[in-house]
Amino acid sequence: MKRRFAEPVLILAVFLLIISVGFSGCKSAPDNSSAVADLLVDIEKIRQLDIDEGFDVVFPDKWGDAEASFESAKPLAETGSGEAVTALQEVFNLYQEIYDLGMAARSQVPDETENLAEQLANARNRALEAGAGDMFKTEFDALEAKVLPSLEGGDETAAEAYRNQIAAYEALEYLSYAGKKAKIIEERGLASYDEASYNSGNTAFQEALPLISSDPVAARDNARSALESYQLVIDTAYRILGEEAEKSLLKEKELCDSIKAQVSMKDAYAACEASYARGLEQKNSGKFEESYFIFEGLISEYRDVYEQANAKREAALAAMQAATDKHAGVRELALEADKIAPLEGEDEPEYELPEENLPVEEIEASGFVTVEPEETSGDVTEELQPLEPEVQNVDSDVDSTEESVVSETPVLETESSGNDQPENSESGAVETTADSGILDGADIVTEEAN
């Protein structure tokens, strides 16, 4: 019976011991609630300072990190633990860092009034460079005559007067450039490529000029809008025109490639390719006007390359044809001579025309040396020199064959008619005489003497 109640009693004793230890631990843990509360107040103060100074916009990344850390620390703050104190202190440090960075950056920027005089001088110079002194002389002279108050002491009224004067000069600058763009559009007939932008530019231009004296800031905004609208018209027009010009030059380039002009006109073709690459670079960077004029010029340049390469090719082909015709005639004479006095151990030369669309260099390499078309004078066939030495021998041998056959045949006929020789003996004499005449003129004399 005693043993039966021993185990429950032991368990109860252990449970009471654990509870007592837990209560004693709670009593020994420090109370951080006041520290947490103080940190929360400090965080809200520094955070609001950052917002008031606009540093949350100036440093968006750091601000995002601080806000995220603050949200993570809020649940810990409710526990009042030491971990909460550590987390909140880190949050405060993040907001403080943003404030310190913002104030340091601000201290490095001089007061605006110190720069207004310099800004005004720069704006005036830019307006003069744009041509405002001539294009808008009345408005420009009015600005020149205007007397501005002193900037000493940081007077805000004086600063505002300077800012308006700067805006007025900038308005004249933009209007000057816009007027030049409008003139380009009108002279080149580009308005139809983007009529909406052209009309918007005209409206903004007309509204800007009267506002220069009364509302220079609005005048500047309208002038800038007019300039941007006119530029959009020009860009659109030259983008379209450039695409058309590029298509045309590519057709000329294909003609060059079809006759391998990159070989026969290597330097000129390479120059065209370099210009084309430059035009593509301008096009890809949005400089459509520059790319258009490059493409437009390349149309005639590629055409010139093609025409010169084709002229060289046609001249080479004509020379080859003339040479082939000449040697074809020589071959016919040689064959006719061979019927009378065949030559043993010699093969007939063969000539072939080059393949279609070969470059001039390959045509010349096929067996004949040609002369540039512009240097050719007289019959082009007279300036061609066959490369095969046996072709020249055929020509000279045929000429000597003709002379021998013509000169010797009547003599042989007279001799055969005056002697009673067998038929085979007479033909043998003819063969010997004709053959000897071709090989060596001295043999003819010997044969006759015999």
C-alpha positions in Angstrom: 0.0 0.0 0.0 2.8 2.4 0.8 4.6 1.6 -2.4 1.4 2.3 -4.3 1.4 6.0 -3.3 5.1 6.5 -3.5 5.3 7.3 -7.2 2.6 9.9 -7.4 4.1 11.7 -4.4 7.5 11.7 -6.1 6.0 13.1 -9.3 4.2 15.9 -7.4 7.3 16.9 -5.6 9.2 17.2 -8.9 6.4 19.3 -10.4 6.4 21.7 -7.4 10.2 22.1 -7.7 10.0 23.0 -11.3 7.3 25.6 -10.6 9.3 27.2 -7.8 12.4 27.4 -10.0 10.3 29.1 -12.8 8.9 31.7 -10.4 12.3 32.4 -9.0 13.6 32.9 -12.6 10.9 35.4 -13.5 11.7 37.4 -10.5 15.4 37.6 -11.5 14.7 38.7 -15.2 15.3 42.5 -15.6 12.4 44.8 -16.6 13.2 46.4 -20.1 9.8 47.9 -20.7 10.9 51.5 -20.0 14.0 51.1 -22.3 11.7 49.8 -25.1 9.3 52.7 -24.6 12.1 55.3 -24.8 13.6 53.7 -27.9 10.2 53.8 -29.6 9.9 57.5 -28.9 13.3 58.2 -30.2 12.7 56.2 -33.4 9.5 58.1 -34.1 11.3 61.5 -33.7 14.3 60.7 -36.0 12.0 59.0 -38.5 9.8 62.1 -38.7 12.9 64.3 -39.1 14.0 62.3 -42.1 10.5 62.7 -43.7 10.4 66.4 -43.0 13.8 66.9 -44.7 12.9 64.8 -47.6 15.6 62.3 -47.0 13.2 59.4 -47.4 13.1 60.4 -51.1 16.8 61.3 -51.4 17.9 57.9 -50.0 15.1 55.5 -51.1 17.1 52.3 -50.6 18.3 53.1 -47.1 14.8 54.3 -46.2 13.3 51.0 -47.3 15.8 49.0 -45.2 15.0 51.1 -42.1 11.3 50.8 -42.6 11.5 47.0 -43.0 13.7 46.7 -39.8 11.2 48.8 -37.9 8.3 46.6 -38.9 10.2 43.4 -37.8 11.1 44.9 -34.4 7.6 46.0 -33.4 6.4 42.5 -32.3 9.5 42.1 -30.1 8.8 45.5 -28.5 5.6 44.1 -27.0 7.6 41.5 -25.1 9.8 44.1 -23.4 12.8 41.7 -23.7 16.4 42.4 -24.1 16.2 41.2 -27.6 13.6 43.9 -28.3 15.9 46.6 -27.0 18.7 45.4 -29.3 16.4 45.3 -32.4 15.0 48.7 -31.7 18.4 50.2 -31.2 19.4 49.0 -34.6 16.3 50.5 -36.2 17.1 53.9 -34.6 20.7 53.7 -35.9 19.4 53.2 -39.5 17.1 56.3 -39.3 19.9 58.3 -37.7 22.3 57.3 -40.5 19.9 58.5 -43.1 19.6 61.9 -41.4 23.3 62.3 -41.0 23.9 61.5 -44.7 21.2 64.0 -45.8 22.6 66.8 -43.7 26.1 66.2 -44.8 25.1 66.3 -48.5 23.1 69.5 -47.9 26.0 71.2 -46.3 28.1 70.7 -49.4 25.5 72.4 -51.7 26.0 76.2 -51.7 23.1 78.5 -51.2 21.0 79.0 -54.4 21.4 82.7 -54.4 25.2 82.3 -54.7 24.7 80.6 -58.1 21.9 82.6 -59.5 24.1 85.3 -61.1 26.3 82.6 -62.7 23.2 80.8 -64.0 21.8 84.0 -65.5 25.0 84.6 -67.4 25.1 81.1 -68.7 21.5 81.2 -69.8 22.1 84.5 -71.7 25.1 83.1 -73.5 23.2 80.0 -74.6 20.4 82.2 -75.9 22.9 84.2 -78.0 24.6 81.0 -79.3 21.1 79.8 -80.4 20.6 83.0 -82.4 18.0 84.6 -80.2 19.6 88.0 -80.5 18.8 88.1 -84.2 15.7 85.9 -84.4 13.9 87.5 -81.5 15.7 90.8 -81.2 12.8 92.7 -79.6 12.3 90.2 -76.8 16.0 89.8 -76.3 16.7 93.5 -76.0 13.8 93.9 -73.5 15.5 91.3 -71.3 18.9 93.1 -71.7 17.3 96.4 -70.5 15.7 94.9 -67.4 17.3 95.9 -64.1 17.4 93.2 -61.5 17.6 93.8 -57.7 20.6 92.9 -55.7 21.1 89.4 -54.4 22.9 90.5 -51.3 21.5 89.3 -48.0 19.7 86.4 -49.6 16.6 88.4 -50.5 14.0 85.9 -51.8 12.3 88.6 -54.0 15.6 89.2 -55.8 16.2 85.5 -56.2 12.8 85.1 -57.8 13.5 87.9 -60.2 16.7 86.2 -61.2 15.0 82.9 -61.7 12.4 84.5 -64.0 15.1 86.2 -66.0 16.9 82.9 -66.4 13.6 81.2 -67.6 13.1 84.0 -70.1 16.5 83.6 -71.7 16.0 79.8 -71.8 12.6 80.3 -73.5 14.3 82.4 -76.2 17.0 79.7 -76.6 14.4 77.0 -77.1 12.3 79.1 -79.5 15.4 79.9 -81.6 16.2 76.2 -82.0 12.5 75.4 -82.6 12.3 78.0 -85.3 15.3 76.5 -87.1 13.7 73.0 -86.9 10.4 74.4 -88.2 12.3 75.9 -91.2 13.9 72.5 -92.0 10.5 70.8 -91.9 8.9 73.4 -94.3 11.8 73.5 -96.7 12.2 69.8 -97.0 8.5 69.0 -96.9 8.6 66.7 -93.9 5.4 67.8 -92.1 3.3 65.1 -93.7 5.4 62.3 -92.0 4.0 63.4 -88.6 1.3 66.0 -88.9 0.0 65.7 -85.3 3.5 66.5 -83.9 3.9 69.3 -86.4 0.6 70.9 -85.4 1.5 70.6 -81.7 4.8 72.2 -82.3 3.2 75.2 -84.1 0.6 75.7 -81.2 3.3 75.6 -78.5 5.5 77.9 -80.5 2.8 80.5 -80.9 1.8 80.4 -77.2 5.4 80.7 -75.9 6.4 84.0 -77.4 3.8 86.3 -75.8 4.4 84.8 -72.3 8.1 85.7 -72.1 7.5 89.0 -70.3 4.4 88.0 -68.3 5.1 84.3 -67.4 8.6 83.3 -68.4 8.4 79.9 -66.8 5.3 79.0 -68.9 7.0 80.5 -71.9 10.0 78.2 -71.4 7.8 75.1 -71.0 6.0 75.9 -74.2 9.1 76.7 -76.1 10.7 73.4 -75.0 7.5 71.5 -76.0 7.6 73.2 -79.5 11.3 72.2 -80.0 10.6 68.6 -78.9 7.5 68.3 -81.3 9.4 69.6 -84.3 12.3 67.3 -83.5 9.9 64.4 -83.4 8.6 65.3 -86.9 12.2 65.3 -88.3 13.1 62.0 -86.6 10.0 60.3 -87.9 10.5 61.6 -91.4 14.1 60.6 -91.7 13.5 57.3 -90.0 11.0 56.5 -92.8 13.2 58.0 -95.6 16.2 56.2 -94.2 14.5 52.8 -94.4 13.7 53.5 -98.0 17.2 54.6 -98.8 18.7 51.5 -97.0 16.5 49.2 -99.2 17.8 51.0 -102.3 21.5 50.8 -101.3 21.1 47.1 -100.5 19.9 46.4 -104.0 23.0 48.1 -105.4 25.1 46.1 -102.9 23.5 42.9 -104.1 24.4 43.8 -107.7 28.0 44.3 -106.6 28.1 41.0 -104.8 26.6 39.2 -107.9 29.7 40.0 -109.9 32.1 39.7 -107.0 33.0 43.4 -107.0 34.5 43.0 -103.5 37.4 41.2 -105.4 37.8 43.3 -108.5 37.0 46.6 -106.7 38.3 45.7 -103.3 39.2 49.2 -101.9 36.1 51.0 -103.2 33.8 48.2 -102.0 35.5 48.2 -98.6 34.9 52.0 -98.3 31.2 51.5 -99.0 31.0 48.8 -96.4 32.6 51.0 -93.8 30.2 53.8 -94.5 27.3 51.4 -94.3 28.4 50.3 -90.9 28.6 53.9 -89.7 25.1 54.6 -91.0 23.7 51.6 -89.1 25.4 52.8 -85.9 23.8 56.3 -86.3 20.4 54.6 -87.0 20.6 52.4 -84.0 21.5 55.4 -81.7 18.4 57.3 -82.9 20.2 59.7 -85.2 17.9 59.1 -88.1 18.8 62.3 -90.1 22.5 61.4 -90.1 21.9 57.8 -91.0 19.6 58.8 -93.9 22.2 61.0 -95.6 24.8 58.3 -95.2 22.4 55.7 -96.8 21.4 58.1 -99.5 25.0 58.7 -100.5 25.8 55.0 -100.5 23.2 54.3 -103.3 25.3 56.1 -105.9 28.6 54.9 -104.4 27.6 51.2 -104.6 26.3 51.8 -108.1 29.6 53.3 -109.2 31.5 50.3 -107.8 29.1 48.0 -109.7 29.5 49.8 -113.0 33.3 49.9 -112.8 33.5 46.3 -111.8 31.1 45.3 -114.5 33.0 47.3 -117.1 36.2 45.5 -116.2 34.4 42.2 -116.3 32.8 42.9 -119.7 36.1 44.1 -121.1 37.7 40.9 -119.9 35.0 38.7 -121.3 35.1 40.5 -124.6 38.8 40.1 -124.8 38.4 36.4 -124.0 35.8 36.0 -126.7 37.9 37.8 -129.2 40.9 35.7 -128.4 38.8 32.5 -128.6 37.4 33.6 -132.0 40.9 34.3 -133.2 42.3 30.9 -132.1 39.2 29.2 -133.5 40.2 30.5 -136.9 43.8 29.4 -136.4 42.5 26.0 -135.4 40.5 25.7 -138.6 43.5 26.6 -140.7 45.6 24.1 -138.8 43.0 21.4 -139.4 42.9 22.2 -143.0 46.7 22.1 -143.2 46.7 18.8 -141.4 44.5 17.3 -144.1 47.3 18.1 -146.5 50.3 17.6 -144.3 49.4 16.2 -140.9 51.9 16.7 -138.0 52.6 13.8 -135.8 52.8 13.9 -132.0 50.9 17.2 -131.4 47.5 17.5 -129.7 45.0 20.1 -130.6 44.8 23.0 -128.0 41.4 23.5 -126.4 40.0 26.8 -125.2 37.1 27.4 -123.0 35.2 30.5 -122.1 35.2 31.4 -118.3 32.2 30.6 -116.2 29.5 33.3 -115.7 29.9 35.9 -113.0 33.6 35.2 -112.4 35.6 38.2 -111.1 38.0 39.9 -113.4 41.0 38.4 -111.7 39.7 34.8 -112.2 38.9 35.5 -115.9 42.5 36.8 -116.4 43.9 33.8 -114.6 42.1 31.4 -117.0 44.7 31.9 -119.7 44.9 35.5 -120.9 46.3 38.8 -119.7 43.8 41.7 -120.1 44.3 45.4 -120.0 42.1 47.8 -118.0 39.2 49.1 -120.1 40.3 52.7 -119.7 43.8 51.9 -120.9 42.7 49.9 -124.0 43.2 51.5 -127.4 42.4 50.1 -130.8 41.4 46.4 -131.2 41.5 44.7 -127.9 42.5 41.4 -129.5 45.8 42.9 -130.5 46.7 43.5 -126.9 46.0 40.0 -125.7 48.9 37.6 -125.3 48.2 33.9 -125.0 50.0 32.3 -122.1 50.5 28.9 -123.8 53.6 28.9 -126.0 52.3 26.1 -128.2 49.4 28.4 -129.4 51.9 30.8 -130.9 53.7 27.9 -132.6 50.4 26.8 -134.2 49.8 30.3 -135.5 53.3 30.6 -137.1 53.3 27.0 -138.4 49.9 27.5 -140.0 51.1 30.6 -141.8 54.2 28.7 -143.1 52.0 25.7 -144.0 49.8 27.9 -146.1 52.8 29.4 -147.9 54.3 26.0 -148.5 51.1 24.5 -149.8 50.4 27.4 -152.1 53.9 27.7 -153.5 54.7 24.0 -154.0 51.5 22.5 -155.3 51.7 23.9 -158.9 55.3 22.7 -159.2 54.3 19.2 -158.1 51.4 19.1 -160.5 53.7 20.1 -163.4 56.3 17.4 -162.4 53.7 14.7 -162.2 52.1 15.5 -165.5 55.5 15.4 -167.3 56.7 12.0 -166.1 55.3 8.5 -166.5 55.5 7.5 -162.8 53.1 5.2 -160.9 50.2 6.8 -159.1 51.5 5.9 -155.7 54.9 7.3 -156.5 53.3 10.7 -157.4 51.3 10.9 -154.2 54.4 10.0 -152.3 56.3 12.9 -153.8 53.5 15.2 -152.9 53.6 14.1 -149.3 57.3 14.4 -149.1 57.3 17.8 -150.6 54.5 19.2 -148.5 55.8 17.8 -145.3 59.3 19.0 -146.0 58.0 22.5 -146.7 56.4 22.7 -143.2 59.4 21.4 -141.4 62.2 23.1 -143.1 62.5 25.2 -146.3 65.9 23.7 -147.0 64.5 20.2 -147.4 62.4 21.5 -150.3 65.5 22.5 -152.3 67.1 19.1 -151.6 64.0 17.2 -152.8 63.8 19.2 -156.0 67.4 18.7 -156.7 67.0 15.0 -156.4 
